[in-house]
C-alpha cells in the first residue's frame, strides 16, 4: 500500500478551463449559431442523442451473482472476462482475446502482456457489443469528460459512448477535457491539428467551425495539470472492477477499483498508466474510503517547471487508516521528466488530521509542511517542516537542516510558524484529574509552549557550535547527534535571517508570558485504533 501514485487517481475535470494563457483575451467559449458551424464528415459519427451516464449504487453481492449468470450463458464466447463496470444500473464487461494475463492492467505488474498481444472490447449483460474487441486499451467512462469512454489502438485514440456509438475513430493523437465550451464534448488533436467534438457526435478540425480559436491551439500544460482533480464521490467517473464470480463480504480485493488514467495525463509521461487499489466506497466516520487526488501547484523555474501532485486515500476500515503520497516532479519545456521526489505519509488517523502542504519560498526552494509522528521529547505527533532545493537544471535535492525547527535558518518567520498541531500523552497531573469513564488519553495543543520557543531559539545557536553555559541546555543538546560544541560566542556567524528569527521568537515569548494557556489552547481527547 505504500507504493501509491498520487497523481493517479485522479480524475474529475469539471472545473477545467480550456483557454490557455495565450488566448485569455479572447471572448468566452460558446458555440455560434448552427448555421455558422462547419463539421467534417471524416472521422465523424452520425448525429447522436447524448446518453447521460451515472455511477450506480453498487451491490457487490448482486454483481457477483449477475456475473456468474453471464458467464454461464455467454462465457464460451469469450477467452477472458477480466473487468466489469456498473453504469445506469446495467452491468458491462470488458472482454479480452489473446495473451491476456491475470491483473494485466496493474501499475505494479512486471509480467503484464505487451500491448498488441491481446485485444479488448466491451459488452453488456445480453452479450451485445458496445465496443468491438479490437482495441489495446479501454479507459474509464467519464475519465476525460462525462459520458465518454476513450479507447486506444496502435497508439491512436478514439472514443465511444455507452450505447456503442463510435464518437471518434481511433485516429487521433490527443483527446483533452474542454468542460466549459458550450455544446463541445472534448478537444481533439490529429498530428499538429486541433479541433473539437460536438455533444451531438460531429467532429471538426476546421478553424471556421468555432469563432474562439483557442479550440484549435494546444492548451497550456499548466492549465491541463493544475485545473484537474478527482475524488471518490464522483458520479460520472465510473469505477472498473476486477471480475468477481463469488462474493466475500470482507474481501478488500472486491472493493478496490481500477483507474485507467486519461490519455492526455499519461502522455505527459509524469504518471503511470494504471492506478489500482482505489476505494470507490465512501463511508461515514474514520476509514470512510474517500479518495482524492489533485495537482497541488506548478511553478516555473527558469526553462523548467515544477509540478506537485497529491493523492490521499482513507481506507474503508474501522481503524481509520490513511495514505497520502505526493510527487514533486520537474519537467522541461517539452514536458519531459527531469527529476522526481516522492513524499509518503501513511498510518492510523490520530489526534492531528493528516495533512501535507507545499509552499515555494522562492523559485528554487520548496517548503513541505507535514503533520506526522515526531521524534520529540514531548510530542508524539506534531507539525514538521522540511525543505528542498530545485536547481536551474531541474534536479531536486533535500536541504539538510538539523533540529526540530529548520525554518529558523531558511526564512524570516512569522507567528504562523509557532502554530500547528502538537499532540502529547497526558501528564501524571492530568491523568489524576481524568474521570474513569472519560477515557481521555491525549492532549492537543494549537501553539508551541514557552519551553518550545526556548528550544527553537537555542537550536539556532547550537547549529553554529555554541557552547552553552546552562546545564539544562548542555544536557539537552548533548543528546543531539548533530551538535558539536566549539565556540563561546557565535554572534558573528549568525545570518540576517537567524538574527530576525531570534528577535521574533523572543517577541512571541514576551507576548505569551502570563497568557501561555490562552495561546496553546490545550484540548483533551481519546484516541484508540482498532487492531
Secondary structure as a PSIPRED ss2 file (coil, helix, strand):
# PSIPRED VFORMAT (PSIPRED V4.0)

   1 X C   1.000  0.000  0.000
   2 X C   1.000  0.000  0.000
   3 X C   1.000  0.000  0.000
   4 X C   1.000  0.000  0.000
   5 X C   1.000  0.000  0.000
   6 X C   1.000  0.000  0.000
   7 X C   1.000  0.000  0.000
   8 X C   1.000  0.000  0.000
   9 X C   1.000  0.000  0.000
  10 X C   1.000  0.000  0.000
  11 X C   1.000  0.000  0.000
  12 X E   0.000  0.000  1.000
  13 X C   1.000  0.000  0.000
  14 X C   1.000  0.000  0.000
  15 X C   1.000  0.000  0.000
  16 X C   1.000  0.000  0.000
  17 X C   1.000  0.000  0.000
  18 X C   1.000  0.000  0.000
  19 X C   1.000  0.000  0.000
  20 X C   1.000  0.000  0.000
  21 X H   0.000  1.000  0.000
  22 X H   0.000  1.000  0.000
  23 X H   0.000  1.000  0.000
  24 X C   1.000  0.000  0.000
  25 X C   1.000  0.000  0.000
  26 X C   1.000  0.000  0.000
  27 X C   1.000  0.000  0.000
  28 X C   1.000  0.000  0.000
  29 X C   1.000  0.000  0.000
  30 X C   1.000  0.000  0.000
  31 X C   1.000  0.000  0.000
  32 X C   1.000  0.000  0.000
  33 X C   1.000  0.000  0.000
  34 X H   0.000  1.000  0.000
  35 X H   0.000  1.000  0.000
  36 X H   0.000  1.000  0.000
  37 X C   1.000  0.000  0.000
  38 X C   1.000  0.000  0.000
  39 X C   1.000  0.000  0.000
  40 X E   0.000  0.000  1.000
  41 X C   1.000  0.000  0.000
  42 X C   1.000  0.000  0.000
  43 X C   1.000  0.000  0.000
  44 X C   1.000  0.000  0.000
  45 X C   1.000  0.000  0.000
  46 X C   1.000  0.000  0.000
  47 X C   1.000  0.000  0.000
  48 X C   1.000  0.000  0.000
  49 X C   1.000  0.000  0.000
  50 X C   1.000  0.000  0.000
  51 X C   1.000  0.000  0.000
  52 X C   1.000  0.000  0.000
  53 X C   1.000  0.000  0.000
  54 X C   1.000  0.000  0.000
  55 X E   0.000  0.000  1.000
  56 X C   1.000  0.000  0.000
  57 X C   1.000  0.000  0.000
  58 X C   1.000  0.000  0.000
  59 X C   1.000  0.000  0.000
  60 X H   0.000  1.000  0.000
  61 X H   0.000  1.000  0.000
  62 X H   0.000  1.000  0.000
  63 X H   0.000  1.000  0.000
  64 X H   0.000  1.000  0.000
  65 X H   0.000  1.000  0.000
  66 X H   0.000  1.000  0.000
  67 X H   0.000  1.000  0.000
  68 X H   0.000  1.000  0.000
  69 X H   0.000  1.000  0.000
  70 X H   0.000  1.000  0.000
  71 X H   0.000  1.000  0.000
  72 X H   0.000  1.000  0.000
  73 X H   0.000  1.000  0.000
  74 X H   0.000  1.000  0.000
  75 X H   0.000  1.000  0.000
  76 X H   0.000  1.000  0.000
  77 X H   0.000  1.000  0.000
  78 X C   1.000  0.000  0.000
  79 X C   1.000  0.000  0.000
  80 X E   0.000  0.000  1.000
  81 X E   0.000  0.000  1.000
  82 X E   0.000  0.000  1.000
  83 X E   0.000  0.000  1.000
  84 X E   0.000  0.000  1.000
  85 X E   0.000  0.000  1.000
  86 X E   0.000  0.000  1.000
  87 X E   0.000  0.000  1.000
  88 X C   1.000  0.000  0.000
  89 X C   1.000  0.000  0.000
  90 X E   0.000  0.000  1.000
  91 X E   0.000  0.000  1.000
  92 X E   0.000  0.000  1.000
  93 X E   0.000  0.000  1.000
  94 X E   0.000  0.000  1.000
  95 X E   0.000  0.000  1.000
  96 X E   0.000  0.000  1.000
  97 X E   0.000  0.000  1.000
  98 X E   0.000  0.000  1.000
  99 X C   1.000  0.000  0.000
 100 X C   1.000  0.000  0.000
 101 X C   1.000  0.000  0.000
 102 X C   1.000  0.000  0.000
 103 X C   1.000  0.000  0.000
 104 X C   1.000  0.000  0.000
 105 X C   1.000  0.000  0.000
 106 X C   1.000  0.000  0.000
 107 X C   1.000  0.000  0.000
 108 X C   1.000  0.000  0.000
 109 X C   1.000  0.000  0.000
 110 X C   1.000  0.000  0.000
 111 X C   1.000  0.000  0.000
 112 X C   1.000  0.000  0.000
 113 X C   1.000  0.000  0.000
 114 X C   1.000  0.000  0.000
 115 X C   1.000  0.000  0.000
 116 X C   1.000  0.000  0.000
 117 X C   1.000  0.000  0.000
 118 X E   0.000  0.000  1.000
 119 X E   0.000  0.000  1.000
 120 X E   0.000  0.000  1.000
 121 X E   0.000  0.000  1.000
 122 X E   0.000  0.000  1.000
 123 X E   0.000  0.000  1.000
 124 X E   0.000  0.000  1.000
 125 X C   1.000  0.000  0.000
 126 X C   1.000  0.000  0.000
 127 X C   1.000  0.000  0.000
 128 X C   1.000  0.000  0.000
 129 X E   0.000  0.000  1.000
 130 X E   0.000  0.000  1.000
 131 X E   0.000  0.000  1.000
 132 X E   0.000  0.000  1.000
 133 X E   0.000  0.000  1.000
 134 X E   0.000  0.000  1.000
 135 X E   0.000  0.000  1.000
 136 X C   1.000  0.000  0.000
 137 X E   0.000  0.000  1.000
 138 X E   0.000  0.000  1.000
 139 X C   1.000  0.000  0.000
 140 X C   1.000  0.000  0.000
 141 X C   1.000  0.000  0.000
 142 X C   1.000  0.000  0.000
 143 X C   1.000  0.000  0.000
 144 X C   1.000  0.000  0.000
 145 X C   1.000  0.000  0.000
 146 X C   1.000  0.000  0.000
 147 X C   1.000  0.000  0.000
 148 X C   1.000  0.000  0.000
 149 X E   0.000  0.000  1.000
 150 X E   0.000  0.000  1.000
 151 X E   0.000  0.000  1.000
 152 X E   0.000  0.000  1.000
 153 X E   0.000  0.000  1.000
 154 X C   1.000  0.000  0.000
 155 X C   1.000  0.000  0.000
 156 X E   0.000  0.000  1.000
 157 X E   0.000  0.000  1.000
 158 X E   0.000  0.000  1.000
 159 X E   0.000  0.000  1.000
 160 X E   0.000  0.000  1.000
 161 X C   1.000  0.000  0.000
 162 X C   1.000  0.000  0.000
 163 X C   1.000  0.000  0.000
 164 X C   1.000  0.000  0.000
 165 X C   1.000  0.000  0.000
 166 X E   0.000  0.000  1.000
 167 X E   0.000  0.000  1.000
 168 X E   0.000  0.000  1.000
 169 X E   0.000  0.000  1.000
 170 X E   0.000  0.000  1.000
 171 X E   0.000  0.000  1.000
 172 X E   0.000  0.000  1.000
 173 X C   1.000  0.000  0.000
 174 X E   0.000  0.000  1.000
 175 X E   0.000  0.000  1.000
 176 X E   0.000  0.000  1.000
 177 X E   0.000  0.000  1.000
 178 X C   1.000  0.000  0.000
 179 X C   1.000  0.000  0.000
 180 X C   1.000  0.000  0.000
 181 X C   1.000  0.000  0.000
 182 X C   1.000  0.000  0.000
 183 X C   1.000  0.000  0.000
 184 X E   0.000  0.000  1.000
 185 X E   0.000  0.000  1.000
 186 X E   0.000  0.000  1.000
 187 X E   0.000  0.000  1.000
 188 X E   0.000  0.000  1.000
 189 X E   0.000  0.000  1.000
 190 X E   0.000  0.000  1.000
 191 X C   1.000  0.000  0.000
 192 X C   1.000  0.000  0.000
 193 X E   0.000  0.000  1.000
 194 X E   0.000  0.000  1.000
 195 X E   0.000  0.000  1.000
 196 X E   0.000  0.000  1.000
 197 X E   0.000  0.000  1.000
 198 X E   0.000  0.000  1.000
 199 X C   1.000  0.000  0.000
 200 X C   1.000  0.000  0.000
 201 X C   1.000  0.000  0.000
 202 X C   1.000  0.000  0.000
 203 X E   0.000  0.000  1.000
 204 X E   0.000  0.000  1.000
 205 X C   1.000  0.000  0.000
 206 X C   1.000  0.000  0.000
 207 X H   0.000  1.000  0.000
 208 X H   0.000  1.000  0.000
 209 X H   0.000  1.000  0.000
 210 X C   1.000  0.000  0.000
 211 X C   1.000  0.000  0.000
 212 X C   1.000  0.000  0.000
 213 X H   0.000  1.000  0.000
 214 X H   0.000  1.000  0.000
 215 X H   0.000  1.000  0.000
 216 X H   0.000  1.000  0.000
 217 X C   1.000  0.000  0.000
 218 X C   1.000  0.000  0.000
 219 X C   1.000  0.000  0.000
 220 X C   1.000  0.000  0.000
 221 X H   0.000  1.000  0.000
 222 X H   0.000  1.000  0.000
 223 X H   0.000  1.000  0.000
 224 X H   0.000  1.000  0.000
 225 X H   0.000  1.000  0.000
 226 X H   0.000  1.000  0.000
 227 X C   1.000  0.000  0.000
 228 X C   1.000  0.000  0.000
 229 X E   0.000  0.000  1.000
 230 X E   0.000  0.000  1.000
 231 X E   0.000  0.000  1.000
 232 X C   1.000  0.000  0.000
 233 X C   1.000  0.000  0.000
 234 X C   1.000  0.000  0.000
 235 X C   1.000  0.000  0.000
 236 X C   1.000  0.000  0.000
 237 X C   1.000  0.000  0.000
 238 X C   1.000  0.000  0.000
 239 X C   1.000  0.000  0.000
 240 X E   0.000  0.000  1.000
 241 X E   0.000  0.000  1.000
 242 X E   0.000  0.000  1.000
 243 X C   1.000  0.000  0.000
 244 X C   1.000  0.000  0.000
 245 X C   1.000  0.000  0.000
 246 X C   1.000  0.000  0.000
 247 X C   1.000  0.000  0.000
 248 X C   1.000  0.000  0.000
 249 X C   1.000  0.000  0.000
 250 X C   1.000  0.000  0.000
 251 X C   1.000  0.000  0.000
 252 X C   1.000  0.000  0.000
 253 X H   0.000  1.000  0.000
 254 X H   0.000  1.000  0.000
 255 X H   0.000  1.000  0.000
 256 X E   0.000  0.000  1.000
 257 X E   0.000  0.000  1.000
 258 X E   0.000  0.000  1.000
 259 X E   0.000  0.000  1.000
 260 X E   0.000  0.000  1.000
 261 X C   1.000  0.000  0.000
 262 X C   1.000  0.000  0.000
 263 X H   0.000  1.000  0.000
 264 X H   0.000  1.000  0.000
 265 X H   0.000  1.000  0.000
 266 X H   0.000  1.000  0.000
 267 X H   0.000  1.000  0.000
 268 X C   1.000  0.000  0.000
 269 X C   1.000  0.000  0.000
 270 X C   1.000  0.000  0.000
 271 X C   1.000  0.000  0.000
 272 X C   1.000  0.000  0.000
 273 X C   1.000  0.000  0.000
 274 X E   0.000  0.000  1.000
 275 X E   0.000  0.000  1.000
 276 X E   0.000  0.000  1.000
 277 X E   0.000  0.000  1.000
 278 X E   0.000  0.000  1.000
 279 X E   0.000  0.000  1.000
 280 X C   1.000  0.000  0.000
 281 X C   1.000  0.000  0.000
 282 X C   1.000  0.000  0.000
 283 X C   1.000  0.000  0.000
 284 X C   1.000  0.000  0.000
 285 X C   1.000  0.000  0.000
 286 X C   1.000  0.000  0.000
 287 X C   1.000  0.000  0.000
 288 X C   1.000  0.000  0.000
 289 X C   1.000  0.000  0.000
 290 X C   1.000  0.000  0.000
 291 X E   0.000  0.000  1.000
 292 X E   0.000  0.000  1.000
 293 X E   0.000  0.000  1.000
 294 X E   0.000  0.000  1.000
 295 X E   0.000  0.000  1.000
 296 X E   0.000  0.000  1.000
 297 X E   0.000  0.000  1.000
 298 X E   0.000  0.000  1.000
 299 X E   0.000  0.000  1.000
 300 X E   0.000  0.000  1.000
 301 X E   0.000  0.000  1.000
 302 X C   1.000  0.000  0.000
 303 X C   1.000  0.000  0.000
 304 X E   0.000  0.000  1.000
 305 X E   0.000  0.000  1.000
 306 X E   0.000  0.000  1.000
 307 X E   0.000  0.000  1.000
 308 X E   0.000  0.000  1.000
 309 X E   0.000  0.000  1.000
 310 X E   0.000  0.000  1.000
 311 X E   0.000  0.000  1.000
 312 X E   0.000  0.000  1.000
 313 X E   0.000  0.000  1.000
 314 X E   0.000  0.000  1.000
 315 X C   1.000  0.000  0.000
 316 X C   1.000  0.000  0.000
 317 X C   1.000  0.000  0.000
 318 X C   1.000  0.000  0.000
 319 X C   1.000  0.000  0.000
 320 X C   1.000  0.000  0.000
 321 X E   0.000  0.000  1.000
 322 X E   0.000  0.000  1.000
 323 X E   0.000  0.000  1.000
 324 X E   0.000  0.000  1.000
 325 X E   0.000  0.000  1.000
 326 X E   0.000  0.000  1.000
 327 X E   0.000  0.000  1.000
 328 X E   0.000  0.000  1.000
 329 X E   0.000  0.000  1.000
 330 X E   0.000  0.000  1.000
 331 X E   0.000  0.000  1.000
 332 X C   1.000  0.000  0.000
 333 X C   1.000  0.000  0.000
 334 X C   1.000  0.000  0.000
 335 X C   1.000  0.000  0.000
 336 X C   1.000  0.000  0.000
 337 X E   0.000  0.000  1.000
 338 X E   0.000  0.000  1.000
 339 X E   0.000  0.000  1.000
 340 X E   0.000  0.000  1.000
 341 X E   0.000  0.000  1.000
 342 X E   0.000  0.000  1.000
 343 X E   0.000  0.000  1.000
 344 X E   0.000  0.000  1.000
 345 X E   0.000  0.000  1.000
 346 X E   0.000  0.000  1.000
 347 X E   0.000  0.000  1.000
 348 X E   0.000  0.000  1.000
 349 X C   1.000  0.000  0.000
 350 X C   1.000  0.000  0.000
 351 X C   1.000  0.000  0.000
 352 X C   1.000  0.000  0.000
 353 X C   1.000  0.000  0.000
 354 X C   1.000  0.000  0.000
 355 X C   1.000  0.000  0.000
 356 X E   0.000  0.000  1.000
 357 X E   0.000  0.000  1.000
 358 X E   0.000  0.000  1.000
 359 X E   0.000  0.000  1.000
 360 X E   0.000  0.000  1.000
 361 X E   0.000  0.000  1.000
 362 X E   0.000  0.000  1.000
 363 X C   1.000  0.000  0.000
 364 X C   1.000  0.000  0.000
 365 X E   0.000  0.000  1.000
 366 X E   0.000  0.000  1.000
 367 X E   0.000  0.000  1.000
 368 X E   0.000  0.000  1.000
 369 X E   0.000  0.000  1.000
 370 X E   0.000  0.000  1.000
 371 X E   0.000  0.000  1.000
 372 X E   0.000  0.000  1.000
 373 X E   0.000  0.000  1.000
 374 X C   1.000  0.000  0.000
 375 X C   1.000  0.000  0.000
 376 X C   1.000  0.000  0.000
 377 X C   1.000  0.000  0.000
 378 X C   1.000  0.000  0.000
 379 X E   0.000  0.000  1.000
 380 X E   0.000  0.000  1.000
 381 X E   0.000  0.000  1.000
 382 X E   0.000  0.000  1.000
 383 X E   0.000  0.000  1.000
 384 X E   0.000  0.000  1.000
 385 X E   0.000  0.000  1.000
 386 X E   0.000  0.000  1.000
 387 X E   0.000  0.000  1.000
 388 X E   0.000  0.000  1.000
 389 X E   0.000  0.000  1.000
 390 X E   0.000  0.000  1.000
 391 X C   1.000  0.000  0.000
 392 X C   1.000  0.000  0.000
 393 X C   1.000  0.000  0.000
 394 X C   1.000  0.000  0.000
 395 X C   1.000  0.000  0.000
 396 X E   0.000  0.000  1.000
 397 X E   0.000  0.000  1.000
 398 X E   0.000  0.000  1.000
 399 X E   0.000  0.000  1.000
 400 X C   1.000  0.000  0.000
 401 X C   1.000  0.000  0.000
 402 X C   1.000  0.000  0.000
 403 X C   1.000  0.000  0.000
 404 X C   1.000  0.000  0.000
 405 X C   1.000  0.000  0.000
 406 X H   0.000  1.000  0.000
 407 X H   0.000  1.000  0.000
 408 X H   0.000  1.000  0.000
 409 X H   0.000  1.000  0.000
 410 X C   1.000  0.000  0.000
 411 X C   1.000  0.000  0.000
 412 X C   1.000  0.000  0.000
 413 X C   1.000  0.000  0.000
 414 X C   1.000  0.000  0.000
 415 X H   0.000  1.000  0.000
 416 X H   0.000  1.000  0.000
 417 X H   0.000  1.000  0.000
 418 X H   0.000  1.000  0.000
 419 X E   0.000  0.000  1.000
 420 X E   0.000  0.000  1.000
 421 X E   0.000  0.000  1.000
 422 X E   0.000  0.000  1.000
 423 X E   0.000  0.000  1.000
 424 X E   0.000  0.000  1.000
 425 X E   0.000  0.000  1.000
 426 X C   1.000  0.000  0.000
 427 X C   1.000  0.000  0.000
 428 X H   0.000  1.000  0.000
 429 X H   0.000  1.000  0.000
 430 X H   0.000  1.000  0.000
 431 X H   0.000  1.000  0.000
 432 X H   0.000  1.000  0.000
 433 X H   0.000  1.000  0.000
 434 X C   1.000  0.000  0.000
 435 X C   1.000  0.000  0.000
 436 X C   1.000  0.000  0.000
 437 X C   1.000  0.000  0.000
 438 X C   1.000  0.000  0.000
 439 X C   1.000  0.000  0.000
 440 X C   1.000  0.000  0.000
 441 X C   1.000  0.000  0.000
 442 X E   0.000  0.000  1.000
 443 X E   0.000  0.000  1.000
 444 X E   0.000  0.000  1.000
 445 X E   0.000  0.000  1.000
 446 X E   0.000  0.000  1.000
 447 X E   0.000  0.000  1.000
 448 X C   1.000  0.000  0.000
 449 X C   1.000  0.000  0.000
 450 X H   0.000  1.000  0.000
 451 X H   0.000  1.000  0.000
 452 X H   0.000  1.000  0.000
 453 X H   0.000  1.000  0.000
 454 X H   0.000  1.000  0.000
 455 X H   0.000  1.000  0.000
 456 X H   0.000  1.000  0.000
 457 X H   0.000  1.000  0.000
 458 X H   0.000  1.000  0.000
 459 X H   0.000  1.000  0.000
 460 X H   0.000  1.000  0.000
 461 X H   0.000  1.000  0.000
 462 X H   0.000  1.000  0.000
 463 X H   0.000  1.000  0.000
 464 X C   1.000  0.000  0.000
 465 X C   1.000  0.000  0.000
 466 X E   0.000  0.000  1.000
 467 X C   1.000  0.000  0.000
 468 X C   1.000  0.000  0.000
 469 X C   1.000  0.000  0.000
 470 X C   1.000  0.000  0.000
 471 X H   0.000  1.000  0.000
 472 X H   0.000  1.000  0.000
 473 X H   0.000  1.000  0.000
 474 X H   0.000  1.000  0.000
 475 X H   0.000  1.000  0.000
 476 X H   0.000  1.000  0.000
 477 X H   0.000  1.000  0.000
 478 X H   0.000  1.000  0.000
 479 X C   1.000  0.000  0.000
 480 X C   1.000  0.000  0.000
 481 X C   1.000  0.000  0.000
 482 X C   1.000  0.000  0.000
 483 X C   1.000  0.000  0.000
 484 X C   1.000  0.000  0.000
 485 X C   1.000  0.000  0.000
 486 X C   1.000  0.000  0.000
 487 X E   0.000  0.000  1.000
 488 X C   1.000  0.000  0.000
 489 X C   1.000  0.000  0.000
 490 X C   1.000  0.000  0.000
 491 X H   0.000  1.000  0.000
 492 X H   0.000  1.000  0.000
 493 X H   0.000  1.000  0.000
 494 X C   1.000  0.000  0.000
 495 X C   1.000  0.000  0.000
 496 X H   0.000  1.000  0.000
 497 X H   0.000  1.000  0.000
 498 X H   0.000  1.000  0.000
 499 X H   0.000  1.000  0.000
 500 X H   0.000  1.000  0.000
 501 X H   0.000  1.000  0.000
 502 X H   0.000  1.000  0.000
 503 X H   0.000  1.000  0.000
 504 X H   0.000  1.000  0.000
 505 X H   0.000  1.000  0.000
 506 X H   0.000  1.000  0.000
 507 X H   0.000  1.000  0.000
 508 X H   0.000  1.000  0.000
 509 X H   0.000  1.000  0.000
 510 X H   0.000  1.000  0.000
 511 X H   0.000  1.000  0.000
 512 X H   0.000  1.000  0.000
 513 X C   1.000  0.000  0.000
 514 X C   1.000  0.000  0.000
 515 X C   1.000  0.000  0.000
 516 X H   0.000  1.000  0.000
 517 X H   0.000  1.000  0.000
 518 X H   0.000  1.000  0.000
 519 X H   0.000  1.000  0.000
 520 X H   0.000  1.000  0.000
 521 X C   1.000  0.000  0.000
 522 X C   1.000  0.000  0.000
 523 X E   0.000  0.000  1.000
 524 X E   0.000  0.000  1.000
 525 X E   0.000  0.000  1.000
 526 X C   1.000  0.000  0.000
 527 X C   1.000  0.000  0.000
 528 X C   1.000  0.000  0.000
 529 X C   1.000  0.000  0.000
 530 X C   1.000  0.000  0.000
 531 X C   1.000  0.000  0.000
